[in-house]
Amino acid sequence: MTVPITINLPEGLVESAQRLGEATARNISDVLVDTLEIILPTFNNFSEININSEISQLSNEDIIELANLKMDANQNQRLGELQAKGKYTGLTESERYELLVLMSIYQIGQFRKSAGLAEAVRRGLKSPLLP
C-alpha cells in the first residue's frame, strides 16, 4: 500500500535526485522512495528512545540501549559490500550515492552511541573504555 504525499523540496535536492534517476534509469519518485527506505530504518534503533529528549533525561535502560546501539544488520552488510567493491573494482554513481547514505547513517549511529556510552559511564552503568 502506498500513500500519496506532496512536499516541497529544495531545488538542489531535486537536481541530485534527478541525476541519480538518470544514472539508474529510474524516475525521481522511485529514487526518493529508495533513499527514504535506506535511511528511515536506521531510526528503528531509536524506537524506544525519544530522540528529542536530552540524554541526561533518559532512563538507565534507554541509556544502556543507546550505548549498545548497532547499525541495522542489512545496512551494515551492504556498507561492507560497497566498501569492498569500491576498493577493488570501483562504484557506479548510484552505488557511490548509496555508500554516502550508508556512511552517514553509520556516523549518526556512532555519534548517538558515543553519547549514550558517555552518559552510561557518567552514571556508573558501564566502565570507561580503556585505550
C-alpha positions in Angstrom: 0.0 0.0 0.0 1.3 3.5 -0.8 0.1 6.9 0.4 0.4 9.9 -1.8 2.3 12.8 -0.3 3.1 16.2 -1.7 6.2 18.0 -0.4 8.3 21.0 -1.4 12.0 20.1 -1.8 15.0 22.4 -2.2 16.0 22.7 -5.9 19.5 21.2 -5.3 18.0 18.1 -3.7 15.6 17.7 -6.7 18.5 18.1 -9.1 20.6 15.5 -7.2 17.6 13.0 -7.3 17.1 13.7 -11.0 20.8 13.0 -11.8 20.7 9.8 -9.8 17.4 8.8 -11.5 19.0 9.4 -14.9 22.1 7.4 -14.0 20.0 4.5 -12.8 17.1 4.8 -15.3 14.5 5.4 -12.6 12.1 8.2 -12.1 12.6 10.8 -9.3 9.8 9.4 -7.1 11.4 5.9 -7.1 14.8 7.5 -6.3 13.3 9.4 -3.3 11.4 6.3 -2.1 14.5 4.2 -2.3 16.5 6.8 -0.4 14.0 7.0 2.4 13.8 3.2 2.6 17.6 3.2 3.1 17.7 5.9 5.7 14.5 5.6 7.8 15.1 2.0 9.1 18.0 3.5 11.0 15.6 5.2 13.3 14.0 1.9 14.2 17.1 1.6 16.5 15.7 4.6 18.4 12.1 3.4 18.6 12.1 3.2 22.4 14.0 6.4 22.8 12.6 9.9 22.4 15.3 11.4 20.1 14.3 14.9 21.2 15.0 14.2 24.8 18.1 15.3 26.5 20.4 12.3 27.0 20.5 13.0 30.7 16.7 12.7 30.9 16.7 9.1 29.6 16.2 6.1 31.8 19.1 3.9 32.7 17.6 1.2 30.4 17.4 3.6 27.5 21.0 4.8 28.1 22.3 1.2 28.0 20.3 0.5 24.8 21.8 3.6 23.3 25.3 2.7 24.4 25.0 -0.7 22.8 23.5 0.7 19.6 24.4 -1.2 16.4 23.7 -0.5 12.7 21.0 -2.5 11.1 22.5 -5.8 10.0 21.3 -5.5 6.4 22.6 -1.9 6.1 25.9 -2.9 7.7 26.3 -5.8 5.3 25.6 -3.6 2.3 28.0 -1.0 3.6 30.8 -3.6 3.7 29.9 -4.8 0.2 30.1 -1.3 -1.2 33.3 -0.5 0.6 35.0 -3.7 -0.7 33.7 -3.2 -4.3 34.8 0.4 -4.2 38.3 -0.7 -3.1 38.7 -3.4 -5.8 36.6 -2.5 -8.8 35.1 0.9 -8.4 31.5 2.0 -7.9 28.8 3.3 -10.1 27.3 6.7 -9.5 24.3 5.2 -7.7 26.5 2.9 -5.6 28.6 5.9 -4.6 25.4 7.7 -3.5 24.2 4.6 -1.6 27.6 4.3 0.1 27.4 8.0 1.1 24.0 7.5 2.6 25.1 4.4 4.5 28.2 6.1 5.8 26.0 9.0 7.0 23.7 6.5 8.8 26.8 4.8 10.4 28.2 8.1 11.5 24.9 9.3 13.1 24.6 6.0 14.9 28.2 6.2 16.2 27.6 9.7 17.4 24.4 8.6 19.3 26.1 5.5 20.6 29.1 7.5 22.0 26.7 10.0 23.7 24.9 7.0 25.3 28.2 5.4 26.3 29.4 8.7 27.9 26.2 9.0 29.9 26.3 5.3 30.9 29.9 5.8 32.2 28.9 9.1 34.0 26.0 7.2 35.7 28.3 4.2 36.6 26.3 1.9 34.4 29.3 1.0 32.3 33.0 1.1 32.9 35.1 3.5 30.9 36.7 2.2 27.7 40.4 1.8 28.0 42.8 2.9 25.2 
